[in-house]
């Protein structure tokens, strides 16, 4: 994954760190603490996301190694979403670790560039790394509780409000037979007597 593409999120711009003082100085390091407001939620994105304007806190250590700049640290955020069964609001606090080596472009062969994370303009562009770390830690199918009964599949009724709620569903293929057993048996006997 190359990082020299045009930024795709405000987070990408907010999480650029100048590393000019570290470039080429193997063994040097710098600690960074940075908090940025979350951008607008991505429509059709993850079920759990940081709400717009809420803080995303980064604790970062940048270290110079022979191949480039090694960035590691933690990202802390409060995620919000909705239960995948009943659609009630749910939240999740996460603090997750990330590690990435931003390689010097001149140290990478041309055919390896597409699969590498590169140091671009002496900057560590941490936006994609932080987004990936949050996505990996977020609940993919969040639940308000493990035994959430969810919503009725036929009408959307909240099953927790009435656990006995149900619908009598008749397969369309047998709908014509439904009336067959609804007739009064006495009527059948009367008809048999007339014949």
N, C-alpha and C positions, 0 to 999 in steps of 0.2 A: 504494500500500500504506500504509494508515494504521497508526500504531504505538500507537494508544490502545486496542488490544484487550487483553484479559487475557493476561498472559504464558503462553506455552505450554511453556516449558522452564525448568529451573533456570538455564540460561545467560542467559536473558532477564533474570532478577532480578540475576544476578551482574555483568552488563555494563550497568548503568544508571549514568550519570555526571551528577552535578549540574552544571548550566551556569548557575546563577542569577547568578554573578559575570560572565558573558559576555553575557547577554541585553541587547540594545539598545546595546551598546558596540562599534560597528563598528570593526574593526581590532585588537581585542584577541584574544589567543590564549593557550592553555594546553597544555602537553605533559603527557601521562599515560602511565605505564608500569604495566601491570597484568597479573597472572597469575592465572588461575582454574582450578580443577580441572574436568575435563570431566564432564558428567553421564553417566548410564547410556546405553549405546548404544541407539539407536532400533531396535526390532524392525521388520524390513521396510524399514529405512532404506537409506542409501547403502552400497555395497559396502565402501568405505573410510571408517572413522570413528575419532575419537580414543577410545581406551579409557577407561573410567570411572576418574576420579581422576587421569589424566595431565594435565600442564599445557597450557593454551592461553595463550600469551603475546601480549599486545596492546601495541603502541607506537602511541600515538594523539596526534594534534594536533587540538585544537578551536579553530576560528577563527570569530570573529563577522563575518558579512557582512550586508548590508542585508536579505536575505530570511530569514535565520535563522542556524543554526550549521552550519558546514561541518566535517565530521569526516573525517579521512583518516589513513592509517597502514598498518601491517602486522600481520598475525596469523601467528604461528608455532606449528606443532603437529606432532606425530608421529602419523600415521594407521596403523591396522592393519586388516587384512581377510584375505581368502583369495583365492587364485588362481581366476580364473573358469573355468579349464579343469581343474585337478587338485585344487583345494581345499587346497593347501598354504598355510601362513601367508605373507603378504607384508606389507611395511610401506613407508611413504612419508613422508619428511620434507618439509614444505612451509613456505614463507614467502611469503605472497601479500598483495598490496596491496588496500585497499578505500578507497572514496570515497563519501560520502553527504552530501547537504544536508538537514538537519533544518529544515524550514520553520516559521516562526512561523504558528500557526493563523489569526491575524487577517489575514495577508497572502494567504491562499488563498481562492478562491471556493468556495462550497459544492459545486458540481458537480465541482471538481478535487480535493477532499479524499480521495476513495477511491484515487486514483492517486498520492498524495503521501505522503512520509514527514514526519511532523509532530513538532515539539518538544512533548512532553507534560509538564505540570507542571514546566517549566524543566529537563527531563531529556533527555539524549541516550540513547536506548535502543538500544544497539548490538548486542544479542543476535541479532536477525534478520540484520543486516548481516554479522556474523561467521560465522554459520551458512551464509549464502549464499556468502561468500568461500571458506570451506572446501569447500563442495560443488562450486563451480566449478573448483577446483584439484585435487580428488581424482580419481584414476583411476576412470573409470566401470566399466571392465572390467579390473581389475588382473590382471597376469600375473606368475608367479614368474620367468619368462624368456620372451623373444619366441618361441622355438621349442618351448614346452611342448607335449608331445603330448596331455596331458589324460588322461581316463578313458575306458575302453571304454563305448560307448553301450549295449551289451547287458547287461554284468554289473558295470560299475563298476570293473573291474580297472585298476590304475595302469599306463598304457601305457609309462611310462619304465622300469619294471621288466622288461618284455619287449616290445620294439618289434614283434616278429613275432606277438604275440597277436592272434588273430582268431576269429571264429565263422562257421561256414557257415550262412548264413541263406537259407532257401528261402521264397519267396513262398507264402503260404497258398493262393493261387489255383492253384498248380501242385503242391501237395502230393500230389494223387492220382496224378500222373504220375511221382512219384519212384520207385516200385517197378517201373515199366515197364522201366527200363534196368538194374535190379539182377539180373534173372534170368540164369542161365548160358545162353549161346547153344547149348550141346550139348543142353540140355533142350528147346529149341525145335525142334532137328533131330529129336530122338526123337519128339516129339509130331507133327511133320510126317509121319514115316514110318508112324505108326499110322493116320493118317487115310485 
